[in-house]
Amino acid sequence: MINKKAIYWFLGIAFGFSWVMFLLPLAFTSLGEQTVAMIRLGCFVLAMWGPGIAALVTTFVILKEPLSSLGLNRLGKKWIYLAAWFIPPLLAAAAIPLSVLFGLAEYDPEMTLLQQMVAQLPAGSGLTVEILLAIQLVQGLLLGPLINVFATMGEEMGWRGFLLPRLLPLGQWKAILISGVIWGVWHAPAIAQGHNYPGYPLEGIFMMILFCVAIGAVMSWLYLATRSSWAPAFGHASLNAWGGLPLIFLVAGFNPLWGGTVASLAGILVTALFVGLLVLLKQLPVELPAESTITE
């Protein structure tokens, strides 16, 4: 049975805290572009902890349940963490050739962005485009997920650790769909300010909802397969680490709604194909204990 009171409390706190953080930078627009950018970054990172704070408050205060109900005291199947680490960059990478193939973006063999970065370095730095590319790739693959997980745990503790299990009485697919839609709507104030889809504030909100449903299915699989919030947190951290990958290999100016990034239509199609592969391999839906929730 679904505990509607707990879900309403969770959503009220998650949206209330995060949306205040998302909108707060608008109060500082007179301070200059660079200053506002720094304030926005800090506020957006704090906003990512809105769902986590909501999960903790609702769990301890409203439900009076232990921390273990959020899946923080276990890791689950270890091989899932390899999937969490490497699948997001593969999805991000696959969106690039698909975008080029369908004319949604243009391949940049010169890697103009990296050339510009090298040109701005002090003379004698010794860095070349190739070395800088290697640094970017290693950083995205190794350091990015480890650093980003401190922020993404705030989201995943809430969306997957708290909300998803409490929607499971509806069935896995419905729980995944509903939690994905809610996750997408939660991003609305950030998207309206140009995040992810610059220049497309309204269209971007709808595209983000579609993306969150698709990638949310992957994050839900990571959670359900481990019964741990850590797996989707690392998956989400890896995803964020590779968000800028298309900027290296594609000519600037592509439409972010349709191609280039993993959050574009091309990326959503790639992600949907991967979800379909999980279904074919009988990895999703995940076989769960007989009880209607997995929060014990």
Backbone bond lengths (Angstrom), bond angles and torsions (degrees), N, CA, C in turn:
res aa  C-N    CA-C-N  psi(-1)  N-CA   C-N-CA  omega(-1)  CA-C   N-CA-C  phi
1 M - - - 1.461 - - 1.529 109.97 -
2 I 1.323 116.43 138.63 1.454 121.47 -178.47 1.527 110.72 -81.73
3 N 1.322 115.95 130.58 1.459 121.42 175.99 1.527 107.86 -88.93
4 K 1.329 116.33 90.47 1.469 121.02 -175.79 1.521 111.70 -62.64
5 K 1.332 117.22 -36.90 1.461 120.35 -179.46 1.518 110.58 -59.07
6 A 1.327 116.64 -45.75 1.464 120.67 -179.18 1.527 110.87 -64.10
7 I 1.319 116.61 -41.28 1.467 120.44 -179.54 1.524 110.59 -65.99
8 Y 1.329 117.22 -41.01 1.467 120.29 179.53 1.533 110.77 -64.63
9 W 1.330 116.62 -41.63 1.459 120.11 176.88 1.527 110.40 -61.63
10 F 1.316 115.46 -46.01 1.462 120.51 -179.85 1.531 110.92 -59.00
11 L 1.320 117.10 -49.87 1.460 120.84 -177.30 1.533 111.14 -65.87
12 G 1.313 117.47 -38.68 1.460 120.59 179.84 1.520 111.78 -62.21
13 I 1.325 116.42 -44.71 1.472 120.37 -179.94 1.526 110.64 -71.24
14 A 1.337 116.73 -44.33 1.464 120.98 -177.33 1.531 111.14 -61.13
15 F 1.323 116.11 -49.71 1.457 119.80 -178.89 1.529 111.08 -71.27
16 G 1.324 117.13 -40.66 1.463 120.58 -178.28 1.521 111.69 -60.73
17 F 1.327 116.70 -51.86 1.468 120.79 -178.91 1.528 111.21 -64.93
18 S 1.334 116.09 -50.31 1.468 120.00 -174.43 1.522 112.29 -66.48
19 W 1.308 117.59 -41.77 1.470 119.32 -177.57 1.529 110.90 -67.72
20 V 1.332 117.57 -32.61 1.467 119.29 174.27 1.524 109.37 -63.37
21 M 1.326 116.93 -43.99 1.461 121.09 179.34 1.529 111.37 -66.02
22 F 1.328 116.87 -40.64 1.466 120.46 178.64 1.528 111.88 -62.03
23 L 1.340 116.21 -38.32 1.468 120.89 -174.17 1.519 113.58 -89.71
24 L 1.323 117.38 -18.38 1.466 121.39 -176.34 1.533 113.47 -56.06
25 P 1.339 120.27 -40.55 1.480 119.25 -179.93 1.526 114.09 -57.55
26 L 1.330 117.70 -23.29 1.461 120.30 -179.85 1.527 111.90 -64.73
27 A 1.328 116.22 -19.61 1.465 120.05 179.41 1.521 112.13 -79.56
28 F 1.329 117.40 -6.79 1.465 120.60 -174.99 1.524 112.24 -119.85
29 T 1.317 117.74 21.14 1.467 121.09 -175.01 1.526 113.22 -64.11
30 S 1.321 117.97 -17.33 1.470 120.70 -179.00 1.521 113.27 -84.56
31 L 1.318 117.94 -2.01 1.462 121.13 -173.57 1.518 113.99 -88.24
32 G 1.313 118.19 -3.26 1.454 120.12 -178.88 1.512 111.65 107.33
33 E 1.314 115.80 149.11 1.461 121.34 -172.96 1.520 113.18 -60.11
34 Q 1.331 117.70 -46.18 1.461 120.67 -176.93 1.519 111.42 -66.32
35 T 1.329 116.25 -42.40 1.469 120.29 179.49 1.525 110.77 -64.17
36 V 1.319 116.43 -44.36 1.466 120.87 179.39 1.529 110.18 -62.59
37 A 1.328 117.06 -38.20 1.462 120.68 179.20 1.525 110.84 -62.03
38 M 1.328 117.14 -41.23 1.468 120.90 178.64 1.529 110.84 -67.38
39 I 1.334 116.22 -41.82 1.471 119.87 178.34 1.519 110.11 -63.79
40 R 1.338 116.02 -42.25 1.460 120.21 -179.90 1.525 110.74 -62.00
41 L 1.323 117.06 -42.81 1.463 120.47 179.54 1.523 110.83 -59.95
42 G 1.327 116.40 -47.39 1.458 119.80 179.89 1.519 112.66 -63.09
43 C 1.327 116.27 -43.19 1.471 120.46 -179.48 1.526 111.28 -66.64
44 F 1.326 116.84 -39.14 1.461 120.10 -179.03 1.526 111.20 -68.16
45 V 1.331 117.03 -36.84 1.471 119.99 176.28 1.523 109.86 -64.05
46 L 1.338 116.57 -43.03 1.464 120.09 177.23 1.525 110.74 -63.73
47 A 1.338 116.20 -37.22 1.470 120.50 179.78 1.520 110.96 -60.89
48 M 1.330 117.07 -32.95 1.467 120.47 179.99 1.518 111.82 -63.00
49 W 1.330 116.98 -20.69 1.460 120.04 179.23 1.532 112.95 -90.44
50 G 1.337 116.66 -0.15 1.460 119.18 177.03 1.521 112.87 -56.66
51 P 1.346 118.68 -51.14 1.466 119.71 178.36 1.525 112.72 -62.82
52 G 1.334 117.15 -36.14 1.464 119.68 179.07 1.508 111.73 -66.45
53 I 1.332 116.54 -44.39 1.464 120.67 177.25 1.524 109.96 -61.77
54 A 1.325 115.92 -42.06 1.469 120.21 179.10 1.525 110.91 -62.48
55 A 1.329 116.48 -40.23 1.464 120.24 179.40 1.525 110.93 -64.66
56 L 1.335 116.66 -43.14 1.468 120.56 -179.31 1.525 111.19 -65.81
57 V 1.328 116.50 -46.41 1.464 119.77 -178.82 1.524 111.08 -64.22
58 T 1.316 116.39 -46.19 1.463 119.76 -178.59 1.518 111.49 -65.86
59 T 1.323 116.58 -38.45 1.460 120.39 -179.25 1.524 111.72 -67.54
60 F 1.328 116.25 -47.99 1.467 119.78 -175.51 1.525 113.64 -80.19
61 V 1.334 116.92 -42.23 1.466 120.88 -171.72 1.520 112.08 -90.04
62 I 1.324 117.37 -46.23 1.461 120.65 -175.07 1.534 111.22 -84.62
63 L 1.321 116.46 -50.79 1.467 120.65 -176.58 1.521 113.12 -89.42
64 K 1.344 116.36 -21.14 1.474 121.72 -177.45 1.534 110.92 54.85
65 E 1.319 114.97 44.59 1.463 121.54 178.39 1.518 109.76 -104.19
66 P 1.335 118.11 159.24 1.470 121.19 179.58 1.530 111.93 -75.23
67 L 1.327 114.91 165.46 1.461 121.54 179.67 1.521 111.80 -60.39
68 S 1.315 116.60 -27.67 1.465 120.93 -178.33 1.521 112.44 -60.76
69 S 1.332 117.77 -21.76 1.458 120.21 -178.97 1.521 112.10 -68.73
70 L 1.340 117.12 -15.02 1.461 121.22 178.85 1.526 112.23 -94.80
71 G 1.315 116.58 3.58 1.457 120.11 176.80 1.514 113.90 71.13
72 L 1.327 117.37 31.68 1.455 120.88 -179.47 1.521 113.01 -96.13
73 N 1.313 117.05 -12.19 1.466 120.65 -175.56 1.516 113.16 -101.21
74 R 1.335 117.46 12.84 1.452 120.89 179.08 1.525 109.53 -145.69
75 L 1.315 115.01 159.73 1.451 121.21 179.11 1.519 112.32 -111.10
76 G 1.332 117.23 -37.39 1.463 119.94 -178.49 1.517 111.70 81.39
77 K 1.318 116.12 -157.96 1.458 121.79 -176.32 1.523 110.84 -61.34
78 K 1.342 115.41 125.56 1.465 119.47 -174.39 1.524 112.79 -69.89
79 W 1.336 118.82 -31.80 1.456 119.78 -177.15 1.529 111.91 -66.54
80 I 1.320 116.05 -22.87 1.459 119.90 178.47 1.530 110.63 -62.79
81 Y 1.331 116.49 -29.95 1.459 119.35 -178.85 1.523 111.75 -70.88
82 L 1.319 117.36 -29.15 1.459 120.23 172.58 1.526 109.63 -65.41
83 A 1.333 115.52 -40.99 1.464 119.85 177.02 1.525 109.98 -63.49
84 A 1.337 116.93 -43.53 1.462 120.93 -179.94 1.526 111.19 -61.14
85 W 1.322 116.53 -34.00 1.458 121.30 -176.12 1.525 112.14 -78.27
86 F 1.348 116.72 -40.28 1.464 119.66 -168.64 1.533 114.65 -103.76
87 I 1.332 118.59 -23.58 1.467 119.44 -178.45 1.527 112.19 -66.10
88 P 1.344 120.38 -44.45 1.472 119.25 179.38 1.527 114.25 -56.55
89 P 1.355 119.71 -45.94 1.473 116.93 177.45 1.519 112.96 -65.11
90 L 1.324 117.31 -30.97 1.461 119.68 177.16 1.525 110.80 -67.57
91 L 1.320 117.02 -39.40 1.463 120.64 176.94 1.530 110.73 -65.56
92 A 1.340 115.66 -43.10 1.463 119.63 179.02 1.518 111.11 -63.20
93 A 1.338 115.52 -40.95 1.465 119.96 -179.66 1.524 111.13 -68.21
94 A 1.331 117.20 -38.58 1.465 120.69 -177.86 1.519 111.99 -67.69
95 A 1.324 117.62 -26.61 1.466 120.47 179.51 1.522 111.65 -68.18
96 I 1.325 117.32 -23.61 1.470 120.89 -176.99 1.531 111.49 -69.78
97 P 1.348 119.51 -57.95 1.475 118.07 179.49 1.523 113.22 -63.72
98 L 1.342 117.40 -32.03 1.461 119.49 177.70 1.528 110.17 -64.24
99 S 1.326 116.46 -39.50 1.456 120.56 178.36 1.521 110.83 -64.71
100 V 1.333 116.96 -41.80 1.461 121.49 179.44 1.521 110.36 -67.65
101 L 1.333 116.32 -42.48 1.461 121.50 -178.10 1.521 111.87 -58.50
102 F 1.333 117.04 -40.74 1.461 121.06 -177.31 1.527 113.09 -95.79
103 G 1.313 116.38 12.20 1.458 120.15 175.63 1.509 114.84 71.72
104 L 1.323 117.22 21.90 1.460 121.28 -179.53 1.519 112.31 -87.39
105 A 1.314 115.66 -14.75 1.463 121.65 177.65 1.522 107.58 -158.06
106 E 1.328 115.64 163.85 1.466 120.74 -177.56 1.526 110.01 -115.98
107 Y 1.331 115.76 130.59 1.466 121.35 -179.90 1.524 110.36 -67.08
108 D 1.320 115.88 138.61 1.462 121.91 -179.53 1.531 109.25 -113.79
109 P 1.337 118.53 89.74 1.468 120.72 -177.60 1.525 112.92 -65.74
110 E 1.322 116.91 -20.79 1.467 120.66 -179.02 1.530 112.22 -82.65
111 M 1.330 116.40 -11.36 1.471 121.05 -176.46 1.527 110.00 48.61
112 T 1.316 114.48 61.44 1.460 122.82 -173.67 1.524 112.65 -56.56
113 L 1.327 116.87 -39.87 1.462 120.12 -178.51 1.522 111.04 -60.09
114 L 1.331 116.60 -45.30 1.465 119.70 179.67 1.529 110.80 -67.67
115 Q 1.321 116.64 -35.27 1.459 119.40 176.83 1.528 110.70 -61.54
116 Q 1.307 116.00 -41.17 1.462 120.20 178.53 1.522 111.10 -64.90
117 M 1.325 116.68 -38.56 1.461 120.77 178.64 1.525 111.17 -65.65
118 V 1.337 116.43 -42.13 1.458 120.82 178.86 1.525 110.30 -64.40
119 A 1.331 116.51 -39.13 1.469 120.98 -178.92 1.525 112.13 -64.13
120 Q 1.329 116.75 -26.44 1.463 120.74 -179.05 1.518 113.18 -86.71
121 L 1.334 117.33 -7.37 1.458 121.25 179.58 1.527 110.76 -76.46
122 P 1.329 117.28 153.59 1.474 120.11 177.49 1.523 110.89 -60.79
123 A 1.326 116.49 147.42 1.459 121.22 178.26 1.521 110.07 -60.48
124 G 1.328 115.06 138.98 1.450 119.82 179.68 1.516 114.70 85.08
125 S 1.322 117.59 9.05 1.466 120.13 -179.99 1.523 111.62 -66.60
126 G 1.338 115.18 -26.59 1.460 119.18 178.52 1.510 114.33 82.62
127 L 1.317 116.65 -3.20 1.463 119.86 -179.54 1.523 110.73 -82.73
128 T 1.312 115.71 134.69 1.459 122.03 174.85 1.522 108.77 -113.51
129 V 1.325 115.70 173.17 1.462 119.99 177.80 1.519 110.09 -59.61
130 E 1.332 116.63 -40.99 1.470 120.60 -178.38 1.527 111.39 -65.37
131 I 1.331 116.25 -42.48 1.466 119.67 179.90 1.520 110.20 -67.07
132 L 1.328 116.11 -42.40 1.462 119.68 179.29 1.519 111.15 -63.42
133 L 1.342 116.97 -37.69 1.463 120.65 177.12 1.518 110.43 -62.82
134 A 1.331 116.34 -44.40 1.467 120.42 179.09 1.524 110.98 -61.19
135 I 1.326 116.36 -40.80 1.470 120.38 178.65 1.518 110.34 -63.14
136 Q 1.332 116.07 -44.11 1.465 120.64 179.90 1.524 111.17 -60.98
137 L 1.325 116.71 -43.82 1.463 120.97 -177.63 1.525 111.13 -68.25
138 V 1.339 117.03 -43.72 1.464 120.24 179.73 1.522 110.32 -65.48
139 Q 1.319 115.36 -42.07 1.463 118.98 179.00 1.531 111.15 -62.20
140 G 1.332 115.95 -43.30 1.459 119.55 179.87 1.509 112.81 -66.53
141 L 1.331 116.50 -34.09 1.455 120.37 -175.68 1.520 112.61 -83.99
142 L 1.322 117.41 -35.65 1.460 120.51 -173.27 1.526 113.35 -106.09
143 L 1.330 117.00 -54.00 1.460 119.50 -173.37 1.526 112.95 -83.22
144 G 1.332 116.40 -37.37 1.458 120.07 -176.09 1.515 114.57 -52.76
145 P 1.335 118.92 -53.39 1.463 119.59 -178.99 1.527 113.25 -61.45
146 L 1.333 117.21 -36.91 1.461 120.30 -179.43 1.521 111.79 -67.09
147 I 1.323 116.39 -36.25 1.470 120.71 179.42 1.523 110.76 -77.97
148 N 1.315 116.35 -45.42 1.464 121.09 -174.61 1.525 113.60 -68.48
149 V 1.331 117.43 -24.03 1.469 119.80 -174.24 1.523 111.92 -62.03
150 F 1.335 117.48 -24.76 1.465 119.72 179.43 1.528 111.22 -67.68
151 A 1.322 116.98 -26.21 1.465 120.73 176.37 1.521 111.19 -92.29
152 T 1.337 116.96 -42.85 1.462 119.51 -175.63 1.527 112.75 -69.74
153 M 1.330 117.36 -23.97 1.465 118.59 175.41 1.524 110.39 -60.90
154 G 1.333 116.66 -31.53 1.465 119.58 177.93 1.510 112.05 -60.05
155 E 1.342 116.64 -40.15 1.462 119.93 177.69 1.519 111.61 -75.72
156 E 1.323 116.61 -48.29 1.463 119.48 -172.15 1.519 113.38 -69.41
157 M 1.317 117.60 -31.15 1.458 119.89 174.50 1.519 110.16 -60.62
158 G 1.343 115.46 -32.47 1.457 119.63 179.78 1.512 113.60 -85.31
159 W 1.333 117.42 -57.37 1.461 120.45 -174.17 1.519 113.09 -68.18
160 R 1.310 117.01 -46.40 1.461 119.52 -178.72 1.528 112.17 -96.30
161 G 1.330 118.28 -41.30 1.457 120.07 -177.44 1.513 113.85 -69.99
162 F 1.342 116.81 -33.81 1.467 120.17 -177.47 1.524 112.86 -108.65
163 L 1.335 117.07 -58.27 1.459 120.21 -169.92 1.530 112.88 -69.01
164 L 1.316 117.48 -50.11 1.465 120.62 -175.79 1.532 112.90 -54.83
165 P 1.345 119.48 -50.31 1.469 118.71 -179.40 1.519 113.40 -60.16
166 R 1.325 116.14 -31.90 1.458 119.06 -176.78 1.524 112.86 -81.81
167 L 1.322 116.37 -7.98 1.460 121.00 173.14 1.527 112.16 -99.30
168 L 1.327 117.07 -6.68 1.461 121.14 -175.34 1.527 114.98 -60.33
169 P 1.341 119.54 -28.02 1.471 117.81 175.76 1.531 113.11 -56.86
170 L 1.324 117.57 -20.59 1.465 121.45 177.09 1.522 112.05 -77.80
171 G 1.330 116.61 -13.05 1.458 121.65 -173.05 1.523 109.40 109.75
172 Q 1.333 117.06 150.44 1.461 119.63 -175.41 1.514 113.54 -61.46
173 W 1.326 117.39 -45.76 1.458 119.32 -176.32 1.521 111.95 -65.25
174 K 1.331 116.82 -41.16 1.463 119.46 178.13 1.528 110.48 -66.10
175 A 1.336 116.27 -39.87 1.462 120.30 179.27 1.525 110.68 -63.17
176 I 1.324 116.25 -42.50 1.464 121.03 179.41 1.530 110.49 -65.26
177 L 1.324 116.86 -43.89 1.462 121.12 -179.24 1.526 111.54 -64.39
178 I 1.323 116.71 -49.36 1.463 120.52 -176.72 1.526 110.78 -64.75
179 S 1.327 116.92 -45.37 1.463 119.45 -179.83 1.522 110.65 -65.03
180 G 1.336 117.50 -33.99 1.462 120.95 177.59 1.516 112.22 -66.84
181 V 1.332 116.55 -42.69 1.470 120.28 178.06 1.525 110.49 -62.98
182 I 1.326 116.70 -45.11 1.465 120.80 179.69 1.529 110.20 -61.49
183 W 1.311 116.06 -42.80 1.468 121.09 178.33 1.528 110.49 -60.04
184 G 1.321 116.96 -42.12 1.455 120.89 179.44 1.518 112.15 -65.15
185 V 1.333 117.04 -44.67 1.469 121.09 179.53 1.525 110.22 -63.16
186 W 1.322 116.55 -36.16 1.479 121.54 179.13 1.529 111.50 -56.55
187 H 1.335 117.70 -30.87 1.461 122.07 -179.70 1.530 113.54 -76.20
188 A 1.312 118.67 -9.43 1.459 122.36 -168.13 1.534 114.95 -50.44
189 P 1.340 120.12 -48.01 1.476 118.18 -178.81 1.527 112.84 -62.55
190 A 1.337 116.90 -34.56 1.467 119.84 179.04 1.524 110.68 -70.30
191 I 1.328 116.24 -42.75 1.469 120.45 -179.78 1.526 110.38 -64.49
192 A 1.328 116.69 -39.53 1.466 120.95 -179.52 1.524 111.74 -63.11
193 Q 1.338 117.32 -21.83 1.464 121.49 178.11 1.525 112.52 -91.89
194 G 1.337 116.77 4.93 1.462 119.81 176.15 1.500 115.36 103.66
195 H 1.319 118.28 3.07 1.463 120.98 179.59 1.531 109.98 -71.88
196 N 1.317 117.08 135.40 1.469 124.75 179.24 1.528 114.25 72.98
197 Y 1.332 116.82 -43.06 1.466 120.34 -177.09 1.530 110.18 -129.43
198 P 1.334 118.14 66.24 1.472 119.94 -177.21 1.525 111.80 -58.51
199 G 1.322 114.73 131.84 1.457 120.71 -179.61 1.511 114.23 91.77
200 Y 1.336 116.76 -5.13 1.472 120.55 -178.11 1.538 109.48 -134.29
201 P 1.342 117.27 67.89 1.462 120.50 -174.31 1.526 114.73 -63.40
202 L 1.326 117.62 -42.26 1.466 120.13 -178.15 1.524 111.49 -83.94
203 E 1.337 116.42 -48.17 1.470 119.17 178.86 1.531 110.45 -60.96
204 G 1.328 114.96 -34.53 1.458 119.62 -179.74 1.514 113.41 -62.92
205 I 1.335 116.51 -34.35 1.470 119.99 179.32 1.529 110.28 -62.71
206 F 1.325 116.54 -45.03 1.461 120.13 179.77 1.535 111.06 -67.08
207 M 1.334 116.55 -38.05 1.457 119.33 178.62 1.528 110.74 -67.92
208 M 1.318 116.97 -37.33 1.466 120.13 177.95 1.519 111.16 -64.54
209 I 1.320 117.73 -36.65 1.465 120.24 177.44 1.525 109.80 -62.98
210 L 1.337 116.87 -44.12 1.465 120.08 177.84 1.522 110.87 -62.13
211 F 1.330 115.81 -42.57 1.461 119.79 -179.95 1.519 111.33 -64.15
212 C 1.331 117.04 -42.61 1.468 120.47 -178.57 1.529 111.58 -66.32
213 V 1.324 116.98 -32.32 1.465 119.41 175.13 1.532 109.77 -65.74
214 A 1.344 116.17 -44.57 1.466 120.30 -178.14 1.523 111.95 -69.13
215 I 1.335 116.77 -54.91 1.469 118.99 -178.03 1.527 110.18 -72.29
216 G 1.341 116.50 -25.42 1.456 120.01 176.09 1.515 111.85 -64.20
217 A 1.339 117.02 -31.18 1.463 120.57 175.85 1.518 110.19 -64.79
218 V 1.334 116.73 -37.92 1.468 120.87 177.67 1.517 110.22 -67.62
219 M 1.331 117.19 -46.55 1.461 120.77 179.62 1.532 110.97 -64.65
220 S 1.319 116.53 -35.75 1.467 120.20 177.76 1.521 110.70 -66.18
221 W 1.335 116.39 -39.35 1.467 120.11 176.34 1.523 110.20 -61.05
222 L 1.333 117.22 -43.63 1.466 120.68 179.07 1.527 110.40 -59.93
223 Y 1.321 116.24 -40.53 1.469 119.14 179.11 1.521 112.05 -70.15
224 L 1.313 116.48 -49.59 1.458 120.43 -175.59 1.526 111.75 -64.82
225 A 1.328 116.74 -32.67 1.467 120.46 -179.12 1.517 112.09 -74.88
226 T 1.333 117.42 -20.64 1.460 120.74 -178.98 1.521 112.96 -116.37
227 R 1.325 116.13 -20.08 1.460 122.68 -172.81 1.524 109.98 58.06
228 S 1.330 115.33 34.59 1.454 122.30 -178.09 1.521 110.30 -135.32
229 S 1.318 116.36 140.74 1.462 120.71 176.17 1.523 111.76 -75.28
230 W 1.340 116.83 -16.32 1.456 119.83 -177.14 1.525 112.40 -67.62
231 A 1.322 117.51 -38.29 1.465 120.39 -177.22 1.533 111.96 -62.83
232 P 1.341 119.83 -52.37 1.461 118.57 177.24 1.524 112.77 -66.32
233 A 1.334 117.50 -28.54 1.467 119.57 177.53 1.523 110.52 -63.81
234 F 1.329 117.29 -42.30 1.456 120.46 177.41 1.529 110.91 -70.44
235 G 1.338 116.68 -36.95 1.462 119.64 176.39 1.519 111.59 -62.61
236 H 1.311 116.08 -43.73 1.463 122.04 178.78 1.532 110.24 -65.55
237 A 1.336 116.35 -39.99 1.468 120.78 179.09 1.522 111.10 -64.09
238 S 1.331 116.41 -40.55 1.460 120.80 177.94 1.521 110.47 -66.14
239 L 1.314 116.48 -39.95 1.467 121.37 178.23 1.526 110.70 -59.72
240 N 1.324 116.62 -46.80 1.462 120.49 -179.35 1.527 111.98 -66.20
241 A 1.330 115.60 -32.27 1.469 119.51 -179.31 1.518 112.34 -65.66
242 W 1.334 116.74 -25.32 1.460 121.28 -176.08 1.525 112.96 -105.75
243 G 1.320 116.82 11.44 1.457 120.03 -177.24 1.522 113.98 -61.57
244 G 1.342 117.14 -31.43 1.451 119.97 -177.84 1.512 115.28 -91.15
245 L 1.326 117.73 4.32 1.465 121.25 -177.19 1.532 113.56 -55.06
246 P 1.334 119.63 -44.48 1.478 119.76 -178.39 1.524 113.44 -60.60
247 L 1.330 117.37 -28.78 1.456 120.38 -178.26 1.519 111.51 -62.86
248 I 1.326 116.69 -23.96 1.464 121.01 -179.53 1.520 111.09 -78.48
249 F 1.317 116.98 -39.49 1.458 121.19 -169.51 1.526 114.78 -104.35
250 L 1.331 117.23 -5.02 1.463 119.75 -177.28 1.522 110.78 -119.93
251 V 1.320 115.25 148.04 1.459 120.86 176.60 1.521 108.72 -66.82
252 A 1.309 116.58 134.35 1.464 121.16 -179.51 1.520 110.55 -60.99
253 G 1.342 114.19 149.67 1.455 119.50 176.95 1.513 114.73 106.93
254 F 1.343 117.79 -0.42 1.462 118.76 177.96 1.523 110.08 -69.97
255 N 1.321 115.43 153.89 1.460 121.08 -179.27 1.533 109.19 -77.31
256 P 1.349 118.23 114.76 1.468 120.88 -175.46 1.526 113.74 -67.66
257 L 1.335 116.77 -14.60 1.465 118.74 177.23 1.525 111.56 -71.10
258 W 1.321 115.99 -38.69 1.465 120.21 -169.03 1.525 114.85 -103.36
259 G 1.305 118.13 -31.29 1.456 118.27 -175.34 1.506 113.68 -150.53
260 G 1.338 114.53 171.25 1.458 121.16 175.05 1.506 113.57 99.37
261 T 1.317 117.13 -74.13 1.460 120.93 -173.67 1.525 111.75 -89.02
262 V 1.316 114.90 166.22 1.459 120.21 178.21 1.524 111.05 -68.97
263 A 1.338 116.98 -19.21 1.470 120.84 178.65 1.520 112.63 -88.31
264 S 1.332 117.81 -2.30 1.459 121.84 177.58 1.527 109.88 -82.45
265 L 1.328 115.98 176.91 1.458 119.75 178.61 1.528 110.87 -60.07
266 A 1.334 116.81 -39.51 1.465 120.03 177.79 1.521 110.85 -60.70
267 G 1.331 116.41 -43.90 1.457 120.48 178.88 1.516 112.60 -66.57
268 I 1.332 115.99 -37.63 1.469 120.23 178.17 1.530 110.19 -63.48
269 L 1.330 117.26 -40.82 1.465 120.71 178.09 1.523 111.00 -63.38
270 V 1.326 116.58 -43.06 1.467 120.69 177.58 1.525 110.29 -60.86
271 T 1.337 115.92 -44.60 1.464 120.56 -179.83 1.521 111.20 -64.79
272 A 1.333 116.81 -40.81 1.463 120.99 177.96 1.524 110.92 -62.54
273 L 1.328 117.01 -38.34 1.463 120.48 177.02 1.522 110.77 -63.54
274 F 1.319 116.72 -38.95 1.463 119.40 177.81 1.525 111.39 -66.27
275 V 1.334 116.56 -40.54 1.467 119.81 176.47 1.524 109.73 -61.03
276 G 1.343 116.07 -40.43 1.457 119.86 176.47 1.522 111.45 -61.37
277 L 1.332 116.92 -37.00 1.464 120.91 177.19 1.528 110.84 -64.35
278 L 1.325 116.47 -40.14 1.467 119.98 176.72 1.524 110.86 -60.52
279 V 1.315 115.66 -38.86 1.467 119.98 178.76 1.524 110.39 -66.33
280 L 1.343 116.25 -45.00 1.469 120.32 -179.78 1.522 111.59 -62.56
281 L 1.328 116.05 -35.45 1.466 120.84 179.66 1.528 112.03 -83.82
282 K 1.327 115.99 3.18 1.464 122.89 179.35 1.526 113.01 60.12
283 Q 1.338 114.15 33.22 1.459 120.44 174.81 1.529 111.64 -92.43
284 L 1.328 115.43 -18.84 1.454 122.18 179.83 1.526 108.57 -141.83
285 P 1.331 119.43 130.64 1.464 126.91 -0.47 1.519 112.17 -66.50
286 V 1.323 114.60 155.82 1.465 121.99 -176.48 1.524 109.31 -86.80
287 E 1.316 115.84 138.43 1.462 120.17 176.69 1.517 108.88 -71.68
288 L 1.324 116.50 120.20 1.458 122.25 -174.39 1.523 111.03 -112.88
289 P 1.344 117.08 165.29 1.458 120.23 173.03 1.525 110.95 -57.63
290 A 1.287 116.29 163.58 1.475 121.32 -173.96 1.522 112.39 -64.88
291 E 1.371 117.64 -28.32 1.446 119.11 -178.25 1.522 111.41 -67.93
292 S 1.305 116.25 156.76 1.460 121.01 -171.82 1.512 113.30 -73.12
293 T 1.338 118.60 -20.25 1.461 121.15 176.46 1.517 108.52 -126.30
294 I 1.302 116.12 167.64 1.473 119.31 -179.72 1.517 109.40 -124.97
295 T 1.301 115.75 38.54 1.471 119.79 -174.21 1.518 112.79 -99.17
296 E 1.315 118.24 7.27 1.451 119.12 -178.53 1.519 110.48 -70.38
